[in-house]
């Protein structure tokens, strides 16, 4: 199983930051989230894991692209980093 990760932070109260967290599980894709407190705000890490087939990798890449786009459009988030292959 391969994975990609996106880390971002925002100046949000804990309840609002937790409301943003997504946990989605199916047969080929798992999105795990972890929240870390910062001196100001919180950092959320989304880890997108997928199976070994090329279709699974494409699904994970599209999910990562969509999540990054949502974070950018939201305006409250600053994307700190991205791990894994770039599409």
Phi, psi and omega in degrees: 000132179257166180210162174230156178218145175233133177239134180214160176226158180208153176273085183229151172291156185306317183297320180290321178297318179293328179295335180285336186298139180239130171235114185230125182231131168218195185290335187240345188222135177230127174248112179257145178232148174223140179244135182233128177289142175243166176307324176228106179092202183220153174248136177243135177244121175258124179246119184255109182252147181217165178289190188267352183281155177301324178296322178296319179296320178295319178297316179295319179297318179293321177298316179297317178298315180296318179296315179299321179294317178299317179297317180294318181288331182298322177088341179269343187259145173243119181284117183278326183185165176221132176252155175098174183295146176273140178289000000 
